[in-house]
């Protein structure tokens, strides 16, 4: 079969779904905390300075072994090189669009803005703590939600003690904001 008709990667659909999930709303900035920006920058430098040169070295070695059509090191290395280059382009674009927002400027404030850590009580008596972060930093399993999420949009500009109504697929849910905190200046 001609290689032109063979699917390059099994992950193409997954990558498109991730890209859509990380899409920045039209006309909005890519807000990010200084720590989040530093993590992206560190990953980019790791890819450029360490990972890519190592894969290039392996591909060069594999290519020197002769027949490339059945050379696993060569084929895998070229695929890995494309993945690294794709990730480098993605991270570079994200860094170019980034608007770094330091949440510590709101230290001591009880109103919810970007970077706030909010503890809230649900109508069924459960207490949860979340931190509002950038699209590239969200980690729901660790309580970090994106500033574009419905939850973050519902509580933004609310204050400690406010009761907010969050519309969910299961219906409206009341949330009482118990505590709003920000990192102190100089903390990450």
N, C-alpha and C positions, 0 to 999 in steps of 0.2 A: 504494500500500500504506500502511496506517495505520502511523504512526511507533511506535505502542505495540508492534508486532511486529518491529521492526527491532533487531538487536543493536547496542547502544550502542558497543561497542569490540571490536576484534579481540584486544586484549591481556587480556581478562578471565580467560582460562584461565591465561595466564602470571602474572598478578598473584596468582591464587589459589595457584599452585605456589610462588611466592616467599614468600607469607605463611605457607604451611605449612612451608617450609624454615626460616623465621625464627621459628617458633613456640617459645615458651618452655615447657620441660617443666612439667607440672602441679606446683604446690607449690614450684617453684624460683624463685629471683630472677633478674633480668636483669643478670648481672654484666657490667661493662664497665670498661675502663681509663679513666683520666682523659683521655687523648688521644682515645679513641674517643667519649667523651661530648662532648668539645669539638667534634669533627667533626660530630656530630649536631646540636648546638646551633648551630653556624655555618651548616649547611645550612638549619635551620629559620628562623633570622634572615634568611638570604638570600631564602628563599621569601616570608616575611612582609613584609620591608622593601623588597625590590627587585622580584622576579619577579611577585608577585601584583598590586601597584599598576600595573606596566607593562601586564600583560594586561588589567586592568580599564580602563585608559585606552584601549587598542586596541579593546576590545569596545564601550565607550561611543562612540568615534568611528565604529565600523562600524555600530552601531545607529542613529546619526544620519543614515546614508546612505540610509535608506529600507527597501525590501523585504529582510527578514531571511532569508527562505526560500532565497534564492539568493546570499546574501552570504557568500562564503568566509571573509573576515576575521572576521565575526561568528560563524559556525559553528565555525571552528577555535578562535577565542578562547574561546568558551564551553566547548568540550571541554578546552582547555588549563587553563582556570580550574578545572574539576572535578578534573583531574589534580593540580593544585597543592593544592587544598583537601584531597583524599584523602591526599596526601603529608604535609601539615601535620598532619592528624589522626593519621596513623601515627607520625610523629616525636614528637608531643606525648605519645602513649600510651607510646612506648618510653622517653622521658625520665622520665615519671612512675614507670615500673616499674624504672628503672635503679638498680642498687646499685653505686656506683663503688668499685672495688677498686684500690688503688695497689700494683702489683707490687714497687715499690722497697723495701717493708717487708721483703721476703725477700732483699735484696741480700746476697750472700756465702753464702747457703744453697745446699746441693747437693741439696735435695729438690724435686721437681716440684710446683708449685702453680699457680694461676691467674696468668697473666702471664709464666711462665717461657719462656725461649728454650732449646730442647733440641736438642743435636746427638746423633744416634744412628747406629749402624751396623747395616745390615740383614744378614741371613744370607748374602746374595749379595755382600757386600763394598761396597755403596754407602753413602755417608755423606749424610745429610740433616739440615737444620736447620729447625725449626718453632718458632713462638711460639703459646702458648695464649692466646686472646683471647675476647672476648664474641661472642655470636651476631650482633650488629649490626656487628661489625668483621671477621669472617672473610674471608680472601682467600687461598684455597689456592694460587693462582698465585704469590703472594709469600710463601708459607710460613706464613701465619697461619691456624690452625685453631680452630674453635669449641671451647669447653670441654665441650660436650655431645657432641662427636664420639667415635666409638669409640676412635680413636687417643689423644685426650686423656684419656679415662676410663681407658684401659689404663695410661698412664704416670704418672697423677696419684699422688702420694705415693711414687713410686719415687725412688731416689737415683742419683747418678753411679756408674757401674760396674755397676749392676743389669742383669740380662738379663730382658726382659719378653717374654711370649708374646702376640702380637696375632692374634686370630682374624679372618681375612679370607675373602672369598668363594673364594679360591684355596687356602684351608687356613691352618693356623697358621704364623705367621712369628715368628722370634726377632729381637728388637731389643736391642742393647746401648747403654745410655745412656752417651755419652762425656763430655758436658759439659752442665751446667745453669747458666744465668746469668739474672740479673735486672738491670734498669736500676738505676743508682746513684740514691740520693735526689736529687731535683731534675731528673733527666733525664725526658724524655717518652717 
